[in-house]
Amino acid sequence: MGALITALLSAGPSLIRAAGSLMGGTGKEVADKAADAVEAVTGTSDPAGELSKALSGLSADQITALGQIKTQIEQIDADREATRIKAGVDDRAAINKTMRAEVKSPNVFKTGWRSAIGWTMALSFLLMTGSLCYAVINDPTQLPNAVSGMMTLAVAMAAVLGINIGGERRLHESTITKQPSKGLFDVLKRG
């Protein structure tokens, strides 16, 4: 029952009611009771204990219905996450379509601006890195500042190149799609 209590507290009253309304009948009644109990214990010093006490009077059938509501809540959460990921994939597909159209264009102002910015950024980063190295060679006490500057450069370059350093989104996508995560090194090995 502990996992059920935790799931109800994390879902919140509105999601509990939504899951119960999808089930109808006894499920809706139990969901309303559980949602009212969650609202009542929110903000108390021991919400899990209080909710456990509040739901202790439920019959075996009602507890079974509560388990089904928990399953319904998990399904709603999974659907939300899948929709969020699909939206991100669709956004990236639209961006790639735009970039392909730019590359095919005969107009140099449409096709050349990305590469011009890229080469300008690369040259700028090279000059800044050289300047930081020069500063450290001339005054070794500047090493902490140079390391901080190089970290800033690395993050800026990753942002410009569109590299997700944390890889959190890749982790979520691989969890939901059940496909192995492909990192930067995997892609480079293939290439």
N, C-alpha and C positions, 0 to 999 in steps of 0.2 A: 504494500500500500504506500510505502515511502516514495517510490518512483512516480506513482500516480499523483500524490500530493505535490511533489516537485513540478511535475508537468502542468498541473492545474494552476499552480502559483505563477509559473513562468508564462503560461498562455494568457492569463488575464480573463476577466469576466466577459468581455465582448466576444473574444474568440471561442470561449466555452459555449456561450449562447448560440453563436453561429454554427458550431459543430452540432449542437443539440437540435437546432432547427432543421439541419440537413437530415437528421435521423427521424424526427417527428415522434409522436406518441410519448411513450415512457422516457425515451432518450431526451426529449425536449423538457419534460418535467424535471428530470434528474439534473439536466444541464442548468436549468434555471436555479434550482436549489444550490448546486455547486457554485454557480456564478455569484449568487447572493452571499454564500459563505466566504468566497474569495474576497469579495468587496468588504465584508465585515472584518476580516482578519488583516487586510492590507494596512500596513503601518504599525502593527502591534510588534511587541518585542520578540515573539516567537510565532510567526505566521504559520509555519508548518505544523507546529503542535496544536495551535488553535484550530486550524482547518481540519486536522485529524480528529479532534474532539467534535467539531461541528458535523462532520460526516460519519461519525461513529454509529449514529442511529439508522443508517441506511440498511435496507434488506439486501440479501444476497443478489437478487435480481437487479436491484438498483446499483449495486457495486459493479455487476457485470456490465450494465448500461454505461456506467462511468468509465470502465475500461474501454468500451467501444467509442465513447466520446474522446478519450485520449488518443485512440488510433485515428479517429477522424481529424483531430487537431494536428497530429503528425502528418497526415496526408495533405491537409491544407498548407502546412509549412513547407512540405516538399514541393507542392504545386507552385507556391509563391517563389521558392528558390529557382525552380526550373524556368518559370516565366522571367525572372530577373536575369538569369543566364542567357535565355533565348533573346531577350531584348538587347543584351550586350553583344551577342553574336550578330544579330541583325544590324546593329549600329556599325559594327566593324565591316560587315559586308557592304553596307552603303558607302562607307568611307573608301573601301577598296575599289568599288565601282567608280566613284568619283576620281580616284587617283588613276585608274586605267584610262578613263576618258581624257584626263589631262595629258597623259603620256601619248595618246594617239593623236592629239591635236597638232596641226601643222604650225600653229602660232608659238613662237619661241617664248613669249611672255607667259603662256599657259604651261608650257612644258619645262621651262628652265628655272622657274623661281624656286622650286624645292631643292634642286641640286645646287643652285647658287647659294641658298641659305645654308645648306649642308656643308659645302666647301668653306664658306665664310666662318661657320661655327668651328669646323675642324682646325682651320688655321688659327683662329682666336684661342682655342683650347691649347694648341701646340705652343703658341707664344706665351700664354699664361703659365703653362707647366714649365717651360724653359725659364721664365722669370722667377718662378718659385724655387727651382733648382739653383739658379744663380744666387738668389738671396741666401739660401742655406749654405752654399759653398763659401760665400763671403762672410757670413755671420751665423755660425752653427747654433747660436742661441735662438734663432728664428725658426728652428725645426718644428716646434709645436704649432706655430702659426702657419707654416708651410703645409703640414699634414692636414690641418683644418681646411686650408685653401684647396688642397688636392681632393679632399672628401667632398667639398662643395662642388668642385669641377666634375667629379665622378657622378654625383647625383644629378647635376645639371645635364651632363651628357646623356645619362640614362633617361631623363625626362624628355629631352629633345628626340632621342631615338625611339622612345616609346617602350622602353624596357621596364617591366615591373620587377623591381629588385626583390621585393618581399615574396612574390609568387603566390600571394594569398588567393587571388582569383583563380589561378591555374589549379590550386589545390581544391577549391570548391567545385570547379568544373569537372575535375577528374573524379571527385566523390559522387557527383550526381550522374554523370554520363557513364560511369564505370569504365572509362577509358584511361589508359596510363598517361600520366602527366608528361609532357614533352618540354624539357627545359632548353635553355639557350645552347648548352653543350651538346644535347641530343641532336638539335637541329644542325649544329656545326659539324658533328660527326657524319651526319647523313650527306651534307653538302659537299 
